[in-house]
Each structure stands twice: as C-alpha cells, then as structure tokens.
C-alpha cells in the first residue's frame, strides 16, 4: 500500500478547508486504508480526533522530513494554496514542501487547486519551475489553468476539475418543506476598511419588512464571529445568529433549509450549490468570481462597493424565481461533479 502525506490549510477552523479535507479523505478511504494517510495540520490533535487519521504538525519541518522519507506521495488536497496576496510565506511554504517531497523520492499530486493571485515575479518563476516537476495537477477553474500556462507551466500537465466540496453530501435526496416564511442565510467576512456590517444591516431591515427571516453563519469562526456580533448590535433580535463553532455538517444542515444564501465566503456558496439552494454572491477575491462563473451565474457586487438597493433587489428577484433558479443550479452543479472524477482517477493511479 502507498503511504500518502496530505497537505492543505487544515486544522485552522475554516469550514471551507475542513470540508475540502473531508471530501479528499472520503476519496482516499475508497482506495487505501486510513492508516496509510497522514495529514499536515495546524491543530494535529483536533484533526486526528475528528477524522481518525494520523497527523503531524505542519510547522514541524523535522516531522515532515521523517514522514516524507517513509511516504510515496505528497497530495495537496484543494484550496487556494499558491497565492502571495495574504502572505509571501504561504506560497514559499507549499513550494518548499514540493521540493522536499521530490528530494525524498515522493510523487507530488495537486488536486483541485485555485491558483493565484501571484503578484511577485520571483514567486511566479519558482511556481512554474516547481509545478513543471509535479506528476499530476488538477485545477478547480479554467482561470487557474490559464494563469499557470501564462507563467510557464506546461499545459499538458494541467487538468480541469472542480472544488471537491461541490460533492459534499451529494448522495442525499434533498426534500424541501413548505415554510411559513422565506429564509435567507448570510455568510460574510470583513474585508479591509469596508462597511460590510452597516450595509448588510440595512438590507436585513428591508427584508424584515417583507417578512423574510435572516440567518447569520460564521464560516471562519475566528474571523467571522465579530462581524456577526456587529450586525446583532445593529439590528438586535430581527435575525437568527449562530455564535457557536459549527461543524461542516451543521453548517450544511442550516444552509440546506434556506430559500437563498447571500455569500462572501467561497465555500458557503459551494455548500449552497451542493444543497441546490440559490445564492447571491458578493465578491472579495477572484476565486469567488471564478466559482460563480463555473455555474453560469453572476456576482451581484464587490465587497468594496455594496449597494444596499441592488443587493436587496437581487435577493427578492431570486426568491420570486426560486424554482427556476434551482433547476438552473442543479444542471450546472451536475456538470461540475462530473469533472471531479479525474481526481479519483489520479489518486487510484498513484
């Protein structure tokens, strides 16, 4: 049996990255025993207990080196790992892992990657050099593939896939209940000097007048909870707030009962799509635009320029056309799910 080291942004309490980990592990468990898998984690104890897998600290270079000496493959399981906007340290960390894995005789597999932005010219050059030595690459959107080709990665090495979270609980039959009132879920994030809480609070006030119930879910608990509290301070009891740390399944269960999701967080939008819940997307990063485009929809506005009236009107329009929105979303999600099969094929090959 092959021994696999699985890398990503795991163990930090971000529901999107935890959902990615769950979906990649589900595929691996179909191919090999869980004892053959080790996960790099920012919280190795929590990740080990939650998924019943071997873990090592992602910051312990000596542990990583020892594990790679006994591993056969390093697998990057999705996410926006190769970018230098949040920090240059991040991209160099992952490029270092690729280099180290090859020195230790491992194959390197990159699955469902969202690439960029990579601003620094040196970072671009090193990315191209390292990725041209990687055995398998799949990306989650066409734009990521185009970018890699642009910086010098060989096109025949890159395959188009999708974010694995689009398959989250895909086997479920989604039964919709008649509700007394429409429900809209918000998954937001603060961004630099924007006035997200003020703008969204105004939209909620307008929705309340239409007897629409609003819910607020923190997807990245450490960052999003403060924003939920800010909105509660603005509008009080006129909404439902989830202030506890949710699991991926709990967040999905909340979203699937909604009539619509308003999302800034990428994986809240992907959860909604997976549950066939229409959504309205507010973009803060090109990865949001790329996902929305992949299901043939449009971003309503940018987080730097939220217009309350435009956002409100878009929400109302989608609610009034809920059934046709569901049909369109279901059709496009089905196409995305077909592309995920290449990840499973690659994992079997190694």
ZIURWO-V133446 format. One record per residue. N is the residue number from 1. RES is the residue in one letter. SS is DSSP state (H for helix, E for strand, L for the rest). Layout:
n;res;ss
N;RES;SS
N;RES;SS
This chain:
n;res;ss
1;X;L
2;X;L
3;X;L
4;X;E
5;X;E
6;X;E
7;X;E
8;X;L
9;X;L
10;X;L
11;X;L
12;X;L
13;X;L
14;X;E
15;X;H
16;X;H
17;X;H
18;X;H
19;X;H
20;X;H
21;X;H
22;X;H
23;X;H
24;X;H
25;X;H
26;X;H
27;X;H
28;X;H
29;X;H
30;X;L
31;X;L
32;X;L
33;X;L
34;X;H
35;X;H
36;X;H
37;X;E
38;X;E
39;X;E
40;X;E
41;X;E
42;X;L
43;X;L
44;X;H
45;X;H
46;X;H
47;X;H
48;X;H
49;X;H
50;X;H
51;X;H
52;X;L
53;X;L
54;X;E
55;X;E
56;X;E
57;X;E
58;X;L
59;X;L
60;X;L
61;X;H
62;X;H
63;X;H
64;X;H
65;X;H
66;X;H
67;X;H
68;X;H
69;X;H
70;X;L
71;X;L
72;X;L
73;X;E
74;X;E
75;X;E
76;X;E
77;X;L
78;X;L
79;X;E
80;X;L
81;X;L
82;X;L
83;X;L
84;X;L
85;X;L
86;X;L
87;X;L
88;X;H
89;X;H
90;X;H
91;X;H
92;X;H
93;X;H
94;X;H
95;X;H
96;X;H
97;X;H
98;X;H
99;X;H
100;X;H
101;X;H
102;X;H
103;X;H
104;X;L
105;X;L
106;X;L
107;X;E
108;X;E
109;X;E
110;X;E
111;X;E
112;X;E
113;X;E
114;X;L
115;X;L
116;X;L
117;X;L
118;X;L
119;X;L
120;X;L
121;X;H
122;X;H
123;X;H
124;X;H
125;X;H
126;X;H
127;X;H
128;X;H
129;X;H
130;X;H
131;X;H
132;X;L
133;X;L
134;X;L
135;X;L
136;X;E
137;X;E
138;X;E
139;X;E
140;X;L
141;X;L
142;X;H
143;X;H
144;X;H
145;X;H
146;X;H
147;X;H
148;X;H
149;X;H
150;X;H
151;X;H
152;X;L
153;X;L
154;X;L
155;X;H
156;X;H
157;X;H
158;X;E
159;X;E
160;X;E
161;X;L
162;X;L
163;X;L
164;X;H
165;X;H
166;X;H
167;X;H
168;X;L
169;X;L
170;X;L
171;X;L
172;X;L
173;X;L
174;X;L
175;X;L
176;X;L
177;X;L
178;X;L
179;X;L
180;X;L
181;X;L
182;X;L
183;X;E
184;X;E
185;X;E
186;X;E
187;X;E
188;X;L
189;X;L
190;X;L
191;X;L
192;X;L
193;X;L
194;X;L
195;X;L
196;X;H
197;X;H
198;X;H
199;X;H
200;X;H
201;X;H
202;X;H
203;X;H
204;X;H
205;X;H
206;X;H
207;X;H
208;X;H
209;X;L
210;X;L
211;X;L
212;X;L
213;X;E
214;X;E
215;X;E
216;X;E
217;X;E
218;X;L
219;X;L
220;X;E
221;X;H
222;X;H
223;X;H
224;X;H
225;X;H
226;X;H
227;X;H
228;X;H
229;X;H
230;X;H
231;X;H
232;X;H
233;X;H
234;X;H
235;X;H
236;X;L
237;X;L
238;X;L
239;X;L
240;X;E
241;X;E
242;X;E
243;X;L
244;X;L
245;X;L
246;X;L
247;X;L
248;X;H
249;X;H
250;X;H
251;X;H
252;X;H
253;X;H
254;X;H
255;X;H
256;X;H
257;X;L
258;X;L
259;X;L
260;X;E
261;X;E
262;X;E
263;X;E
264;X;L
265;X;L
266;X;H
267;X;H
268;X;H
269;X;H
270;X;H
271;X;H
272;X;H
273;X;H
274;X;H
275;X;L
276;X;L
277;X;L
278;X;L
279;X;E
280;X;E
281;X;E
282;X;E
283;X;E
284;X;L
285;X;L
286;X;H
287;X;H
288;X;H
289;X;H
290;X;H
291;X;H
292;X;H
293;X;H
294;X;H
295;X;L
296;X;L
297;X;L
298;X;L
299;X;L
300;X;L
301;X;E
302;X;E
303;X;H
304;X;H
305;X;H
306;X;L
307;X;L
308;X;H
309;X;H
310;X;H
311;X;H
312;X;H
313;X;H
314;X;H
315;X;H
316;X;H
317;X;H
318;X;H
319;X;H
320;X;H
321;X;L
322;X;H
323;X;H
324;X;H
325;X;H
326;X;H
327;X;H
328;X;H
329;X;H
330;X;H
331;X;H
332;X;H
333;X;H
334;X;H
335;X;H
336;X;H
337;X;H
338;X;H
339;X;H
340;X;L
341;X;H
342;X;H
343;X;H
344;X;H
345;X;H
346;X;H
347;X;H
348;X;H
349;X;H
350;X;L
